[in-house]
Amino acid sequence: MQLKQCIVVRDDLKLSTGKLAVQVAHASIMAMELTRKDIVEQWKEEGMRKIVLRGGDEEHLFRLKSEAESLGIPAAIVRDAGLTEVPPGTVTALGLGPAPDEIMDRVTGRLSLL
């Protein structure tokens, strides 16, 4: 079974490169912490594959989160502290998984790479 983690970033916010990198890192760790330990260990052994994708607005990220959770994929929404580029509480990213490729693709397969 091949595993991957997907991080979906809001494309409408036009975050700077540095801000984007930090939000992706937050999403990755937050989603991993929600994942079963045996899955995380297997994912680590496989090389911790991650895909970063373009999302729409906040509503789009919440729809993807619901869809993922209905399929048993761990999902974490990142809300920014608001210290730099966006207001406090702004939803910036969604971390998904790790989870099996074929299940993850049912949620993220139609999204574009960032």
Buried (B, 14 or more C-beta within 10 A) or exposed (E): EEBBBBBBBBBEBEBEEEBBEBBBBBBBEBBBEBBEEEBBEBBEEEEBBBBBBBBBEBEBBBBBBEBBBEBEBBBBBBBBEEEEBBEEEBBBBBBBBBBBBEBBEBBBEEBEEB
